[in-house]
């Protein structure tokens, strides 16, 4: 994904000083056993979490905020312990629920929600609704005093956040995300620049 400088959605209400740049790292969790909230990381995922801690070893971080899902928490536990930063939990970083009923053709249904952001299935969230809750978290972070923050979330929700800043980010881009993956959102002068910074192991 190319770097993109875009005016931030809702930035008019932010109180950030124009001369103060802020960095927000969005992490997709490491490799896990399945999709339920209680699914833990695999052995590979646990090793990836250790590597993530190394990846950020030379990065000054002020806050770490995670989805309540076990795989997200485990993905940044080594980093939290290494930096001695208390891990904050935010329910709004939970993965987007496509539907509460079984969808045998769920991949096709998910693709459709990228084309129609208002499309909604039984018990699930539309792309617009899911996008709204994660951008609320981002807006709050950029309104805070923290200069460098990490958010740990999930693939579909991450892709919707990135789509908020780049309308061309779609289903194929979601498919190309890795576990883990890291994007940097840099905010200054009411502009957000998005850059994929994960280089893999």
C-alpha positions as CSV (number, residue, x, y, z in Angstrom):
1,X,0.0,0.0,0.0
2,X,1.4,3.4,-1.0
3,X,1.7,6.2,1.5
4,X,-1.4,8.4,1.3
5,X,-2.0,11.8,2.8
6,X,-5.7,12.3,3.5
7,X,-7.8,14.7,5.5
8,X,-8.9,12.9,8.6
9,X,-12.6,12.0,8.9
10,X,-13.9,14.0,11.8
11,X,-10.6,15.9,12.3
12,X,-12.4,19.2,12.6
13,X,-13.4,18.2,16.2
14,X,-9.9,17.3,17.3
15,X,-7.8,19.4,19.6
16,X,-4.4,18.4,18.3
17,X,-1.9,21.2,18.0
18,X,-1.1,21.7,14.3
19,X,2.7,21.5,15.0
20,X,2.5,18.3,17.0
21,X,2.8,15.1,14.9
22,X,1.3,11.9,16.3
23,X,1.8,8.3,15.4
24,X,-0.7,5.5,15.6
25,X,0.4,1.9,14.8
26,X,-2.4,-0.5,13.9
27,X,-1.6,-4.1,14.4
28,X,-3.4,-7.1,13.1
29,X,-3.0,-10.0,15.6
30,X,-0.6,-12.9,15.1
31,X,-1.5,-16.3,13.8
32,X,-4.3,-17.9,15.9
33,X,-6.4,-21.0,16.4
34,X,-9.7,-20.0,14.9
35,X,-12.1,-17.0,15.0
36,X,-13.9,-17.2,18.4
37,X,-13.0,-14.5,20.9
38,X,-11.3,-17.0,23.2
39,X,-9.1,-18.5,20.4
40,X,-5.5,-18.4,21.5
41,X,-2.4,-17.9,19.4
42,X,-0.7,-20.9,17.7
43,X,2.9,-21.7,18.6
44,X,3.9,-19.8,15.5
45,X,1.7,-16.9,16.6
46,X,3.3,-16.8,20.1
47,X,6.7,-16.6,18.3
48,X,5.4,-13.9,16.1
49,X,4.3,-11.9,19.2
50,X,7.9,-12.1,20.6
51,X,9.1,-10.9,17.2
52,X,6.6,-8.0,17.3
53,X,8.2,-6.9,20.6
54,X,11.6,-6.8,18.9
55,X,10.1,-5.0,15.9
56,X,9.0,-2.2,18.2
57,X,12.2,-2.3,20.4
58,X,13.5,1.0,19.0
59,X,10.1,2.7,18.8
60,X,9.0,5.0,21.6
61,X,5.4,4.0,22.6
62,X,3.2,5.7,25.1
63,X,0.0,3.6,25.0
64,X,-1.0,0.1,23.9
65,X,-4.7,-0.5,23.4
66,X,-6.1,-3.9,22.4
67,X,-9.2,-5.7,21.4
68,X,-10.5,-7.9,24.2
69,X,-10.1,-11.0,22.1
70,X,-7.5,-13.4,23.5
71,X,-5.5,-13.6,20.3
72,X,-5.1,-9.8,20.2
73,X,-4.1,-9.5,23.8
74,X,-1.5,-12.3,23.4
75,X,-0.1,-10.6,20.3
76,X,1.1,-7.6,22.3
77,X,1.6,-9.1,25.8
78,X,5.4,-9.5,25.2
79,X,5.6,-5.9,24.0
80,X,3.6,-4.7,27.0
81,X,5.8,-6.5,29.4
82,X,9.0,-5.4,27.6
83,X,8.0,-1.7,27.7
84,X,6.2,-1.9,31.1
85,X,3.2,-0.2,29.5
86,X,-0.2,-1.3,30.9
87,X,-2.3,-2.9,28.3
88,X,-5.6,-1.1,27.8
89,X,-8.7,-3.0,26.5
90,X,-11.3,-1.4,24.3
91,X,-14.3,-3.4,23.2
92,X,-14.6,-1.2,20.0
93,X,-11.5,-2.9,18.7
94,X,-13.3,-6.3,18.6
95,X,-13.5,-8.0,15.2
96,X,-16.5,-7.0,13.1
97,X,-19.4,-9.5,13.3
98,X,-20.5,-10.3,9.8
99,X,-23.5,-12.4,11.0
100,X,-24.6,-14.3,14.1
101,X,-26.0,-17.1,11.8
102,X,-23.9,-19.5,9.8
103,X,-23.0,-18.3,6.4
104,X,-21.6,-21.1,4.2
105,X,-20.7,-18.5,1.5
106,X,-19.4,-16.0,4.1
107,X,-16.5,-15.0,1.9
108,X,-18.8,-13.9,-0.9
109,X,-21.0,-12.1,1.7
110,X,-17.9,-10.3,3.1
111,X,-16.9,-9.2,-0.4
112,X,-20.3,-7.7,-0.9
113,X,-20.0,-5.6,2.3
114,X,-16.9,-3.9,0.7
115,X,-19.1,-3.0,-2.3
116,X,-22.1,-1.9,-0.2
117,X,-21.0,-0.4,3.2
118,X,-24.6,-0.4,4.4
119,X,-25.2,-4.1,3.7
120,X,-26.1,-6.0,6.8
121,X,-26.7,-9.6,7.6
122,X,-28.6,-11.3,10.5
123,X,-27.2,-10.2,13.8
124,X,-24.1,-8.5,12.2
125,X,-22.7,-5.1,11.6
126,X,-22.6,-3.2,8.3
127,X,-19.1,-2.1,7.2
128,X,-20.2,1.5,8.0
129,X,-21.1,0.6,11.5
130,X,-17.9,-1.3,12.2
131,X,-15.9,1.5,10.6
132,X,-17.5,4.1,12.8
133,X,-16.6,2.4,16.1
134,X,-12.9,1.9,15.2
135,X,-12.5,5.4,13.8
136,X,-14.0,6.7,17.1
137,X,-11.1,5.0,18.9
138,X,-8.6,6.5,16.5
139,X,-10.1,10.0,16.8
140,X,-9.9,9.8,20.6
141,X,-6.3,8.7,20.4
142,X,-5.4,11.6,18.1
143,X,-7.2,14.0,20.5
144,X,-5.1,12.7,23.4
145,X,-1.6,13.8,24.5
146,X,0.0,10.4,23.5
147,X,2.5,10.9,20.7
148,X,2.8,7.2,19.8
149,X,0.1,4.7,20.3
150,X,-0.4,1.0,19.3
151,X,-3.9,-0.4,18.6
152,X,-4.3,-4.2,18.3
153,X,-7.2,-5.4,16.3
154,X,-8.4,-7.8,13.6
155,X,-8.2,-8.1,9.9
156,X,-11.7,-7.1,8.8
157,X,-11.9,-4.2,11.2
158,X,-8.4,-3.0,10.3
159,X,-9.3,-3.1,6.6
160,X,-12.3,-1.0,7.3
161,X,-10.3,1.6,9.2
162,X,-7.8,1.8,6.3
163,X,-10.7,2.1,3.9
164,X,-11.8,5.1,5.9
165,X,-8.6,6.9,4.8
166,X,-8.3,5.3,1.4
167,X,-11.6,4.5,-0.4
168,X,-9.8,2.2,-2.8
169,X,-8.8,-0.2,0.0
170,X,-11.1,-3.2,-0.7
171,X,-11.7,-6.9,-0.5
172,X,-8.5,-7.9,-2.3
173,X,-6.4,-5.7,0.0
174,X,-8.1,-7.4,3.0
175,X,-7.1,-10.8,1.5
176,X,-3.5,-9.6,1.2
177,X,-3.2,-8.7,4.9
178,X,-0.8,-10.9,6.9
179,X,-0.9,-12.2,10.5
180,X,0.5,-10.1,12.0
181,X,0.5,-6.9,10.0
182,X,1.3,-3.4,11.0
183,X,0.2,0.0,9.5
184,X,1.4,3.4,10.6
185,X,-1.1,6.3,10.7
186,X,0.8,9.6,11.1
187,X,-1.3,12.7,11.9
188,X,-0.3,16.3,11.5
189,X,-1.9,19.4,10.3
190,X,-5.3,17.7,10.0
191,X,-3.8,15.1,7.6
192,X,-3.4,11.4,8.1
193,X,-0.6,9.6,6.2
194,X,-1.1,5.8,6.0
195,X,1.9,3.5,5.5
196,X,2.3,-0.2,5.7
197,X,5.5,-0.8,7.9
198,X,5.4,-4.5,8.6
199,X,8.3,-6.3,6.8
200,X,7.6,-9.8,8.1
201,X,10.0,-12.1,10.0
